[in-house]
Amino acid sequence: MRSLVFLLFLFLSATIYAVPAVIKSSVDRLETSGRKPENLILPYLFSTESMGLNVGVGATASGYYQDQMSIGATAYGGDISSGVAVGVFNYRLPGTIAFT
């Protein structure tokens, strides 16, 4: 019985003094200071048995609307197949908190 009371005492004393820690940190790296928007355009060529020969181009742009946001797109086509894909990555919704 004593050991149960002691364990209960330890548990209650630990939970009373347990306070969640709030830690904020920020890293300002030399290679990202004064960062400018970046672009990349990449042509490509591939061939598969089911899709045939395809020619395509991919492009990305980052740092335009928001510093962390990137937009990517690709388009390819051939005799048998074609496709287009567009994506937005790391977009922060207005009014939300930025974790750094």
Beta strands, then each sheet from edge to edge (+ up, - down):
strand 1: 38-48
strand 2: 52-62
strand 3: 70-78
strand 4: 82-89
sheet 1: 1+ 2- 3+ 4-
end
